[in-house]
Every structure is written in C-alpha cells, then in structure tokens.
Amino acid sequence: MGWDPWPLRHLVLRTPRLELRPDDDPGLFELAQVAREGIHPPELMPFSTPWTDVSDEDRGLATLRWHWEKRATLRPERWALQFLVRLDGRVVGMQSVETVDFAVTREIDTGSWLGLRHHGRGIGTEMRAAVLAFAFDHLGAVRARSGAFVDNAPSLGVSAKLGYRREGIEIYARRGERAENVRLLLTPEEFRRPDWTLQVEGLEACLPVLGIEPG
C-alpha cells in the first residue's frame, strides 16, 4: 500500500559493527532475554529508578512494558525512539533518543543499556555515536543531553570520549541513599566524531511522525 501507518519500522542506522532499529516485538523479546541475563553488576545501580532490582523474569517483563508504553505514547510533540542495537544480527542492548517539542527546542536526551556480557567491547561508544550523528546530521538537533551517576565510570567514559561537557549535578535518592548524577551536554561543534560515517535508511517517511519538516 502507498500509505504506511508506522514508517518507523523501516528506519535503520548502520555503523561498522552495529545495526540500530526502532523496537519491534520480535526484537523486544530478544531484548527481554538480554535483560534477564543481566545488565550491570548487582552491587552497582546505573539507573535512577532501580528497575533491575527484581527477579530475572520480572526484569524481562519490565523491559517489554517500558518499550510498549513508549511506543504507544509517541507523538510529534513528544517522542522517544527506542533503538534495538544488534551486533551480528543479535540484539545486545538498547539506545534511546527522547525529546519534547523538538521542532522548537532542537534538543534531545539519550539513554542506553547493554547486556552485561557485551560490556568492554566499545559497543556502548559506537551506539551512542550513532544516535548523536543521527540527531545532529539528520534531524538537525543543536544540543544533546545525557547523564550518569558519579560511580558509573563506563558511561562517563563514553561521554568523555564523545566530547560531552559537564553541566551540573543532580541529587537522587537511589536505593534509599543519596547519589550524585552528573548532567552532561554536547553540541554538534563539540561532538568528537568517529572515523566512520553513519548510514541511515528510511528516514524521510518518519519525519512527519516526529514533527519534523522535511529539509
């Protein structure tokens, strides 16, 4: 048919090793299994809401519910693209791009997680670089924001590699204790680009869904 009610299913970002696509149900069941297998060491908590402090089964179900909710509430004025990250055709984690009133603000927030057994291979840096190149070069974003707790050295390391600057500290109650979260900001000029070029397919039909004027 000529009209596609969900053109996001055709959107794909490609890097030298990874393929990122907005979530789909078969991929989500893979992601839920990755979540069940573990996302971080139990003594650490990288998330402001400790949603991983549950049984393996509940963690998998929480993953599905979160993604289904984000997909169902996507609107041009407020959207979240929850990219499933695939390595060698298998889902290894997720990388999000979220925004409110993007047509006016031109700002995005990113978040991500990676299956524990895939840590330490540079995948986190590559998938964040992919969505930053996507946001800056293809969507016209002028600022990207992120954040990480002060004890989340891997995430802060990825941000440093890509050129983020520290913008301030927020205080959270994490697992019932005080925790400092570093707020981070990046502009296109500060972005330390990788030595590869992002390949993007299927974007044009998605722009109206995201409230973005073509061109």
N, C-alpha and C positions, 0 to 999 in steps of 0.2 A: 504494500500500500504506500501511497505517497506521503501520508502523514504518520509520524511516529510519536505516540504519546509519551515515550520515555527515551529520548535520544541519548541520555547519559550512558545507556548500555553500550553505545558504540565508541565512547570516549576511551582513549588509551594513551598512556605516556610510556615511552621506552627509553631506557638508559642502556649502557653497555651490558649490564647483567640483569636488569630488572624490568618487569612489566607492571604498571600500575593501572588499575581499572576501578571505577566506582563499584561498590559492593553489589553482588548478585547472590541469590540464595545458595546455589551450589558452592560458590566460593566462601560464603559465610559459614557453611557447615565445616569447611576445611579450617577456617579461622577459629571457630569454636574449639576444634580439636587442638589447634596450636595453643589456645588459651588454657585448655585443660592440662596440657603438658607443662605449663609454667611460663611466666613472663619475666620474673625477676626473683632473685634470692629471697627467701622468706623473711630474712632479717631486715631487708630494705623495703621501702614503700615509695615508689616514684609518683604515685597519684594522690591528688588532694582528697579525693573520695576513695577510700581503700576497698574498692570493689573486688579486688583479687583475694581478700581475706575471707574466702568461703571455700567450700568443697570444690573439688575439680569439676564435678557435674554442674554445680551452681555457677561456676565461673564461665563455663561454656554457654549456659543458658543466658546469663547476663550479657554476654557478648552478642548473642542473637537479638535480644530485646533492645539493646542500645542502638544497634545498626538499623533495625526495623523502625524504631522511633525516629531517628534522624532522617531516614529516607521518607517516611510518611509525612513529616512536617516541613520538608524542603519547599521553600517559596522564593520567588525572585528577590524579595526584600530581606530574607533571612535563610541562608542555606549552609549546609555542611556537606562537602564531598568527602566520603569515607572511602579512600582508595585501598583496595586489597593489593598487597605487594606480593608479587610472585617471583621466585627465583627458580630457574629451570622448570617452569610450569607449575610449581607448587606454591601455595600460599605460605608465607613465612611471617607476616605481620600486617599492620595497617598504618596508613599515613593520612591524616585528615587535613583539610583546608576549610576553615569556617569563617563566616563574615556576617555582618548585619549592615544593610543599606550600602552594599558595595558600590552601587552606581554613584553614590555621593562620597563615601569615605575613602574608597580605593585601598582599604586596609584588610588584611587577612590575619588570622591566627592559625597556627599549625599545632598539631599534636600527633603522637605516634606511639606505637609499641611494637616490639619484635619478640618472637618466641625466644625463650632463654637459650635454647641450643644453637641459635643463629647469631648470638652476640659475638662481638670481637672480630668480625669479618669485614667491617666497613660498610655494611648494608644500611645501617642507620643514617650514615652520612650521605650515601648515594640516594636514598629515597627522599630525604629532606631536600637535598639539592634539586631533585627532580621537580618537586612541587613548588619550590621557590622560583625556578626557571619558568615553570608553567604560569605562576601567578604574575611575575614581573614582565615576562616577554610575551605572553599570550593573552592574559586577562587585563593587563595594564595596571596592576597594583603598584602603589607607591610606598607602602610600608608593610612589613611582615612582623608579627609579634609572636613570641613564644615565651616559655618559662620552664624552670626546673628547680627543684629543691637543692639547697646548697650541698647536700650529700649525694646528689645524683651526678657523679663525675662523668659518666659516659655521655649523658645528654648535654651537659655543659661543654664537654669537649667537642661534640658535634657542632654546637652553636659557635664556639670559638673558631673552629676550622672554617666555617662558612661566613664569618665576618660580623656576627651579631655584636652589638654593644649592650652593656648592662644599663638598664633604665631605672632600676629601683628594686626594693624588697617589699614583698607582701608577707604577712604573717597568717599562717593557717593553724588550725587545731588538727593535727594528723595523728591518728591512732590515740587520741586523747592527750597529745603532748604538743607543745609549741614547736612550730617548724617554719623556717625561713625559705621563701620561694623567690628566686631571682627572676625578675621580669627582664625580657630581652627584646631588642628592637633591631630591625635590619631594613635598609633601603636598597634600591637597585644599584646605587653607586657603591655601596659598601659590600655588596654581595661578592664573595670570593668564589668565582665560578669554577666549576670543574673543567677538566681538559677534554670534555666531550660535549656534544650538542644534543639536547633533548629532542626526541622525535614525538610529535603529537598528531593524533588522528581523531577525526570525528568531532572536533570542537565546534565548528560553525553552527551546527544544528542545536547545540546545547546552550548557546548564548542567550536566547530568549528565556529559557528556563531559569537562567542565573541572573536575569535582569540586566544583561549587558548588551549594549548596542553593537552590532557588527561594525568592524573597522575602527 
